[in-house]
Amino acid sequence: MLCNCFTYHILLSCLQQYKAGQRPILVNLVLVDDGEHIPANHQAIYNTIDTGERALKRKILCAKFSPRSTTSRAITRIGVYSRPRTTTPGYTRIGLVVYY
């Protein structure tokens, strides 16, 4: 699975509010700039769960969750690459995070 510890802790913070048997599944991820509107039905992820510090500089990761019974699609793998032009077949690129 192409998911690093950082991404795992961010998404885990969204799922903690649900009971164990009622956890919805991740169906969409959107990366927006600070100051932009959060897309409808998406949940903004600002802080990490492990340290509580800001997750991304100048960007907001937005996640959309749906009950398992209402969707036929789900995000099961997330790739985070250090080189922006690196892509893997079958993956969709959602954005670029640049740190100076």
C-alpha positions as CSV (number, residue, x, y, z in Angstrom):
1,M,0.0,0.0,0.0
2,L,1.4,3.4,-1.0
3,C,0.3,5.4,2.1
4,N,2.8,7.0,4.4
5,C,2.4,7.5,8.1
6,F,1.6,11.2,7.7
7,T,-1.3,10.6,5.4
8,Y,-2.6,7.8,7.6
9,H,-2.7,10.0,10.7
10,I,-4.6,12.7,8.8
11,L,-7.3,10.4,7.6
12,L,-7.6,8.6,10.9
13,S,-8.5,12.0,12.6
14,C,-11.6,12.1,10.4
15,L,-12.7,8.6,11.2
16,Q,-12.4,8.8,15.0
17,Q,-15.8,10.5,15.3
18,Y,-17.6,7.3,14.0
19,K,-18.4,4.2,15.9
20,A,-16.4,1.1,15.0
21,G,-19.3,-0.7,13.2
22,Q,-20.5,2.5,11.4
23,R,-17.3,3.8,9.8
24,P,-17.9,5.1,6.3
25,I,-15.5,4.7,3.5
26,L,-13.3,7.3,1.8
27,V,-14.7,8.1,-1.7
28,N,-12.9,11.3,-2.7
29,L,-9.9,13.5,-1.8
30,V,-9.5,17.1,-2.9
31,L,-6.5,19.4,-2.3
32,V,-7.5,23.1,-2.2
33,D,-5.5,26.3,-1.5
34,D,-6.0,28.2,1.7
35,G,-8.8,30.6,1.4
36,E,-10.7,28.5,-1.1
37,H,-14.1,27.1,-0.3
38,I,-14.3,23.5,0.9
39,P,-16.2,21.4,-1.7
40,A,-19.7,20.3,-0.8
41,N,-20.0,17.2,1.4
42,H,-16.3,17.2,2.1
43,Q,-14.6,17.4,5.4
44,A,-11.5,19.7,5.8
45,I,-8.5,18.2,7.4
46,Y,-6.4,20.9,9.0
47,N,-4.3,19.2,11.7
48,T,-2.5,15.9,12.2
49,I,-3.8,13.5,14.9
50,D,-0.5,12.6,16.3
51,T,1.0,16.0,17.0
52,G,-2.0,18.3,16.4
53,E,0.1,20.6,14.2
54,R,-1.0,22.0,10.9
55,A,-1.1,19.2,8.3
56,L,-0.2,21.1,5.1
57,K,1.2,24.6,4.5
58,R,-0.9,26.8,2.2
59,K,-3.2,23.8,1.3
60,I,-6.1,22.0,2.8
61,L,-6.8,18.3,2.3
62,C,-10.5,17.6,2.0
63,A,-12.0,14.2,2.3
64,K,-15.4,12.9,1.5
65,F,-16.8,9.8,3.3
66,S,-19.9,7.8,2.5
67,P,-21.6,4.9,4.1
68,R,-20.4,1.6,2.7
69,S,-24.0,0.6,1.6
70,T,-24.5,3.8,-0.5
71,T,-21.4,3.6,-2.8
72,S,-19.8,1.2,-5.1
73,R,-16.4,3.0,-5.3
74,A,-13.8,3.7,-2.6
75,I,-10.3,5.0,-2.3
76,T,-8.1,2.1,-1.1
77,R,-4.6,3.3,-1.8
78,I,-3.0,6.7,-1.6
79,G,0.4,7.5,-3.0
80,V,2.6,10.4,-1.8
81,Y,5.6,11.1,-4.0
82,S,8.6,13.3,-3.4
83,R,8.9,14.0,-7.1
84,P,5.9,15.9,-8.6
85,R,6.1,14.3,-12.0
86,T,6.2,10.7,-10.7
87,T,2.9,8.9,-11.4
88,T,1.8,5.3,-11.1
89,P,-0.7,3.8,-13.6
90,G,-4.2,3.6,-12.2
91,Y,-3.7,6.6,-9.8
92,T,-5.3,10.0,-10.1
93,R,-3.1,13.0,-9.2
94,I,-5.1,15.5,-7.0
95,G,-2.5,18.2,-6.5
96,L,1.0,19.4,-5.7
97,V,2.2,20.5,-2.3
98,V,5.3,22.7,-2.4
99,Y,7.3,23.6,0.7
100,Y,9.8,26.4,0.7
